[in-house]
């Protein structure tokens, strides 16, 4: 009877760990998809900014205060912040157990 209980406990422990890792992997996958979309938006903004600057230089009228230029720079900065935030969240998910151990050591 004891052997059956030990086997059940081990099996449940294995299932719980598997479920935990699966949830972690899913969360990381979602963050990576979001990062991919943000990165594509950042690339498009850089390209558009470069084209706008090229036209301005060719025409001899580079206007650094143009609304279009400011909007593109604002978008670029926002995308960079979003990517940094996504990276922080992914690291938090990946290294959950390390952070947990660090938090516990502070309590000692």
Buried (B, 14 or more C-beta within 10 A) or exposed (E): EEEEEEEEEEEEEEEEEEEEEEEBEEBBEBBEEBBEEBBEBBEEBBEBBEEBBEEBEEEEEBEEEEEEBEEBEEBBEBBEEBBEBBEEBBBEBBEEEEEEEEEEEEEE
